[in-house]
Amino acid sequence: MSAPPGWYPDPQLMGRERYWDGQSWTDKSRPWTGKAGVMTEHVAPPAPAVPPARR
């Protein structure tokens, strides 16, 4: 089961959010503005689909 579509903390850029379409990360991003006063159930974003760097 995957996380539902929505904005999640960007796994690569701190201070930004990135849109997860329900299957993969999109190119859409925005500055994180915080969500003060909004109560939502925490859903962990999916793991990035980026292979680890080779050494």
Residue pairs with C-beta under 8 A, 6 or more apart in sequence:
2 22
2 23
2 46
3 20
3 22
3 43
3 44
3 45
3 46
4 22
4 43
5 19
5 20
5 21
5 22
6 19
6 20
7 17
7 18
7 19
7 20
7 30
8 17
8 18
8 19
8 20
8 45
8 46
9 16
9 17
9 18
9 32
9 45
10 16
10 17
10 18
10 29
11 18
11 25
11 45
11 47
11 48
11 50
12 18
12 48
12 50
13 29
15 31
15 32
16 29
16 30
16 31
16 32
17 29
17 30
17 31
17 32
18 25
18 26
18 28
18 29
19 25
19 26
19 28
19 29
20 26
20 45
20 46
24 49
25 46
25 48
25 49
